[in-house]
Amino acid sequence: MQAKRRVAIVGVTGFIGSGLPAMFVERGWQVTGVSRSGGGTVEGVGEWRVSAEFDPAGHEAVVNLAGAPIDKRWTEANKRVFHASRVGVTRALVDGICRVAEAERPRVLVNGSAVGYYGDGGDVVLDEQSPGGVGYLAGLCGEWEGAAWQARGCGVRVACLRTGVVLGAGGAAFEKLARVFKTGLGGKLGSGRQWMPWIHVSDLRRAIVRMVESGGLAGPVNGVAPNPERNADFTRKFAKALRRPAVLPVPGFALKLALGGFGEALLGGQRAVPKALVDDGFEFRYPRLEDALRDLVSGD
């Protein structure tokens, strides 16, 4: 009998990562969960490792989804945490991968990133070949991806997943928005004209599996649905799905005052599209926001 392929998932206890092991197991993979405590209760994980001591030898693939939540004020202290949990973790992981003997070295690294890489793109359609933007978040994503690209020097196929707003039950974005709209206080942010790239968490997890298994996916990969929405349309459709009004816009100055740099980032956007995934033949189950919201609200 052929030995099962092994994949290690860093950040497996997080919102996105916790749903991945079962998907991999279903496709014949053996899953190693990597967490700070070296344990957890995630369906599909066959073995646990402590992140600080993780040895990637013997794993065909590594998925790195580590990263502290960034939806808070961008104080200098928080920026240090953002950097360490993304760039620092990725550098250490790549160093570990490159130290492994070639015969035991992982063949692919799927590493987290975000559409913030593009900065505020205005109305320009952004695919994976679009240039990086300016600003704090664009710089952080660029450095994050730069740390991952170093694994290519060791013969590893690297794919960086640039995610947008991830919608799913239990996820911060969906739950926070749902709470606000259920109170009748929801509304557009600023002018509402900024683009919001989004994706259903099920499609994102399936895309990660595809990135591991498909040799055609290397380099940046936009982890977004094919149809981004302007913020005003996004909030209107979200409110409609919950049968609530969306009549109380949040002024831009209030966002900046409350959330600082993060609030300012919310007033910009990215009209990002998943060209790499579509070109590779990936099929989205939830290509339209209405489809995603119908699924998520029906399970509420």
C-alpha positions as CSV (number, residue, x, y, z in Angstrom):
1,M,0.0,0.0,0.0
2,Q,1.3,3.5,-0.9
3,A,2.1,5.6,2.1
4,K,-0.2,8.6,2.6
5,R,1.1,12.0,1.8
6,R,1.7,14.2,4.8
7,V,0.8,17.9,5.1
8,A,1.6,20.1,8.1
9,I,-0.8,23.1,8.9
10,V,0.6,26.0,10.9
11,G,-2.3,27.9,12.4
12,V,-4.6,24.9,12.3
13,T,-6.6,26.0,15.3
14,G,-7.7,29.2,13.7
15,F,-10.9,30.0,11.9
16,I,-9.7,29.0,8.4
17,G,-7.2,26.3,9.4
18,S,-9.6,24.4,11.6
19,G,-11.7,23.3,8.6
20,L,-8.7,22.1,6.5
21,P,-7.6,18.8,8.0
22,A,-10.9,17.0,7.4
23,M,-10.7,18.1,3.7
24,F,-7.2,16.9,3.4
25,V,-8.0,13.5,5.1
26,E,-10.9,13.1,2.7
27,R,-8.4,13.3,-0.2
28,G,-6.0,10.8,1.3
29,W,-3.6,13.1,3.2
30,Q,-2.2,12.6,6.7
31,V,-2.4,15.9,8.7
32,T,0.1,17.2,11.2
33,G,-1.4,20.1,13.3
34,V,1.2,22.7,14.4
35,S,0.2,25.0,17.2
36,R,1.9,27.0,20.0
37,S,0.7,24.5,22.6
38,G,1.3,21.4,20.5
39,G,-2.3,20.3,20.8
40,G,-5.9,21.0,20.1
41,T,-9.2,19.5,19.2
42,V,-9.4,19.7,15.4
43,E,-11.1,17.0,13.3
44,G,-8.7,15.3,11.0
45,V,-5.4,16.1,12.7
46,G,-3.5,12.8,13.2
47,E,-0.5,14.2,14.9
48,W,0.4,17.4,16.8
49,R,3.6,19.4,17.0
50,V,4.7,22.5,18.9
51,S,5.2,25.4,16.6
52,A,8.5,26.5,18.2
53,E,10.0,23.1,17.7
54,F,8.4,22.0,14.4
55,D,10.6,20.0,12.1
56,P,9.0,19.9,8.6
57,A,11.0,16.8,7.5
58,G,8.9,14.1,6.0
59,H,6.0,16.4,5.0
60,E,5.3,16.8,1.3
61,A,3.5,20.1,1.9
62,V,3.3,22.9,4.5
63,V,0.4,25.3,4.9
64,N,1.2,28.4,6.9
65,L,-1.8,30.4,8.1
66,A,-0.2,32.0,11.2
67,G,-0.9,35.7,11.8
68,A,-2.4,37.8,14.6
69,P,-5.7,39.5,13.9
70,I,-5.2,42.9,12.3
71,D,-8.6,44.4,12.9
72,K,-7.6,46.7,15.7
73,R,-5.7,49.9,16.2
74,W,-2.3,49.9,14.6
75,T,-0.3,51.0,17.6
76,E,3.5,50.4,17.5
77,A,3.1,47.6,20.0
78,N,0.4,45.9,17.8
79,K,2.5,46.4,14.7
80,R,5.3,44.5,16.4
81,V,2.9,41.6,17.0
82,F,1.6,41.8,13.4
83,H,5.1,41.6,12.1
84,A,6.4,38.8,14.4
85,S,3.3,36.6,13.8
86,R,3.6,36.9,10.0
87,V,7.1,37.8,8.8
88,G,8.9,36.3,11.9
89,V,7.0,33.0,11.8
90,T,7.4,32.7,8.0
91,R,11.1,33.3,8.2
92,A,11.6,30.7,10.9
93,L,9.5,28.2,9.0
94,V,11.4,28.7,5.7
95,D,14.7,28.4,7.5
96,G,13.5,25.1,8.9
97,I,12.3,23.9,5.5
98,C,15.7,24.7,3.9
99,R,17.6,22.9,6.6
100,V,15.9,19.7,5.8
101,A,17.7,17.2,3.6
102,E,16.5,17.3,0.1
103,A,15.0,13.8,0.1
104,E,12.8,14.7,3.2
105,R,12.1,18.4,2.3
106,P,8.6,19.6,1.6
107,R,7.8,20.1,-2.1
108,V,5.3,23.0,-1.6
109,L,4.7,25.8,0.8
110,V,1.3,27.6,0.8
111,N,1.8,30.8,2.8
112,G,-0.8,33.3,4.0
113,S,-0.9,36.9,2.7
114,A,-3.7,39.4,2.0
115,V,-5.1,41.6,-0.8
116,G,-3.8,44.5,1.3
117,Y,-0.7,43.9,-0.7
118,Y,-2.2,46.0,-3.5
119,G,-3.0,49.0,-1.2
120,D,-6.0,51.1,-2.2
121,G,-6.5,50.1,-5.8
122,G,-9.4,52.3,-6.6
123,D,-11.5,51.0,-9.5
124,V,-8.6,49.2,-11.2
125,V,-9.1,45.4,-11.6
126,L,-6.3,43.7,-9.7
127,D,-5.0,40.2,-10.6
128,E,-1.9,38.5,-9.4
129,Q,0.3,40.3,-11.8
130,S,-0.8,43.8,-10.5
131,P,2.0,45.7,-8.7
132,G,2.1,46.2,-4.9
133,G,0.6,49.3,-3.4
134,V,1.7,51.8,-0.8
135,G,1.0,52.1,2.9
136,Y,1.5,50.1,6.0
137,L,-0.5,47.0,5.1
138,A,0.9,46.8,1.6
139,G,4.4,47.0,3.1
140,L,3.7,44.3,5.7
141,C,2.2,41.9,3.1
142,G,5.2,42.5,0.8
143,E,7.6,41.6,3.5
144,W,5.5,38.7,4.6
145,E,5.5,37.3,1.0
146,G,9.2,38.1,0.6
147,A,10.0,35.8,3.6
148,A,8.0,33.0,1.9
149,W,9.6,33.4,-1.5
150,Q,13.0,32.5,0.0
151,A,11.9,28.9,0.1
152,R,12.1,28.8,-3.7
153,G,15.8,28.9,-3.4
154,C,15.6,25.5,-1.8
155,G,13.6,24.0,-4.7
156,V,10.2,24.5,-3.0
157,R,7.1,25.5,-4.9
158,V,5.7,28.6,-3.1
159,A,2.2,30.0,-3.4
160,C,1.1,33.0,-1.4
161,L,-2.6,33.2,-0.7
162,R,-3.8,36.9,-0.8
163,T,-7.1,36.7,1.0
164,G,-9.9,39.2,1.1
165,V,-12.8,39.4,3.6
166,V,-13.5,35.8,4.6
167,L,-17.2,35.1,5.3
168,G,-18.1,32.1,7.4
169,A,-20.0,31.1,10.5
170,G,-17.7,31.6,13.5
171,G,-15.4,33.9,11.6
172,A,-14.8,37.4,12.9
173,A,-16.0,39.3,9.8
174,F,-19.3,37.5,9.4
175,E,-20.1,37.4,13.1
176,K,-19.3,41.1,13.7
177,L,-21.3,42.2,10.7
178,A,-24.2,40.0,11.5
179,R,-24.4,41.4,15.1
180,V,-24.3,45.0,13.8
181,F,-27.0,44.5,11.1
182,K,-29.3,42.5,13.4
183,T,-29.5,45.6,15.7
184,G,-30.5,47.7,12.7
185,L,-27.4,49.8,12.9
186,G,-25.6,48.6,9.8
187,G,-24.6,50.8,6.9
188,K,-21.9,51.7,4.4
189,L,-18.4,52.8,5.4
190,G,-17.5,56.3,4.3
191,S,-18.6,56.9,0.7
192,G,-19.3,53.2,0.2
193,R,-17.7,53.2,-3.2
194,Q,-14.6,51.3,-2.2
195,W,-14.3,47.7,-3.4
196,M,-14.6,44.8,-1.0
197,P,-13.0,41.5,-2.2
198,W,-14.6,38.7,-0.3
199,I,-14.8,34.9,-0.3
200,H,-16.9,32.1,1.4
201,V,-14.7,30.2,3.9
202,S,-15.6,26.9,2.2
203,D,-14.3,28.1,-1.1
204,L,-11.1,29.5,0.5
205,R,-10.4,26.2,2.2
206,R,-11.0,24.3,-1.0
207,A,-8.7,26.7,-2.8
208,I,-5.9,26.0,-0.2
209,V,-6.2,22.3,-0.9
210,R,-6.1,23.0,-4.6
211,M,-2.9,25.1,-4.2
212,V,-1.2,22.2,-2.4
213,E,-2.2,19.6,-4.9
214,S,-1.9,21.6,-8.2
215,G,1.6,22.1,-9.5
216,G,0.2,24.9,-11.7
217,L,-0.4,27.2,-8.8
218,A,2.8,29.0,-7.8
219,G,3.5,32.6,-6.9
220,P,0.7,34.9,-5.7
221,V,-2.9,33.6,-5.7
222,N,-5.8,35.9,-4.9
223,G,-8.0,34.1,-2.4
224,V,-11.2,36.0,-3.4
225,A,-14.5,35.3,-5.1
226,P,-14.8,36.2,-8.8
227,N,-17.3,39.1,-8.0
228,P,-16.0,41.8,-5.6
229,E,-18.6,44.2,-4.4
230,R,-18.5,47.9,-3.6
231,N,-18.9,48.5,0.1
232,A,-22.4,50.1,-0.3
233,D,-23.6,47.1,-2.3
234,F,-22.0,44.7,0.1
235,T,-23.7,46.2,3.1
236,R,-27.1,46.5,1.3
237,K,-27.0,42.8,0.3
238,F,-25.9,41.8,3.8
239,A,-28.7,43.7,5.4
240,K,-31.2,42.3,2.9
241,A,-30.1,38.7,3.7
242,L,-30.7,39.3,7.4
243,R,-34.0,41.2,6.6
244,R,-32.7,44.4,8.3
245,P,-32.2,47.9,7.1
246,A,-28.8,49.4,6.1
247,V,-29.5,53.1,6.7
248,L,-26.8,54.3,9.1
249,P,-23.6,55.0,7.2
250,V,-20.4,55.3,9.2
251,P,-18.6,58.6,8.4
252,G,-15.0,58.2,7.3
253,F,-13.7,60.6,10.0
254,A,-15.4,58.4,12.7
255,L,-13.7,55.2,11.4
256,K,-10.3,57.0,11.5
257,L,-11.0,58.3,14.9
258,A,-12.1,55.0,16.3
259,L,-9.6,52.6,14.6
260,G,-6.7,54.8,13.4
261,G,-4.8,53.2,10.6
262,F,-7.1,50.2,10.3
263,G,-10.1,52.5,10.0
264,E,-8.3,54.4,7.2
265,A,-7.6,51.1,5.4
266,L,-11.3,50.2,5.5
267,L,-12.0,53.4,3.5
268,G,-9.8,52.0,0.7
269,G,-10.3,48.8,-1.2
270,Q,-9.2,46.4,-3.8
271,R,-11.1,45.2,-6.9
272,A,-9.2,41.9,-6.8
273,V,-10.1,38.9,-8.9
274,P,-9.0,35.3,-8.7
275,K,-7.3,35.0,-12.1
276,A,-4.8,32.3,-11.0
277,L,-7.4,30.0,-9.5
278,V,-9.8,30.4,-12.5
279,D,-7.0,29.8,-14.9
280,D,-6.1,26.6,-13.0
281,G,-9.7,25.4,-13.4
282,F,-10.9,26.0,-9.8
283,E,-14.7,26.2,-9.6
284,F,-16.3,28.4,-6.9
285,R,-19.3,27.1,-5.1
286,Y,-20.2,30.6,-4.0
287,P,-19.2,33.0,-6.9
288,R,-21.7,35.7,-6.0
289,L,-22.2,37.4,-2.6
290,E,-26.0,36.5,-2.7
291,D,-25.0,32.8,-2.9
292,A,-22.6,33.0,0.0
293,L,-25.0,35.0,2.2
294,R,-27.9,32.6,1.5
295,D,-25.8,29.7,2.6
296,L,-24.5,31.4,5.7
297,V,-27.8,32.9,6.9
298,S,-29.7,29.7,6.3
299,G,-27.4,28.0,8.7
300,D,-27.7,30.8,11.3
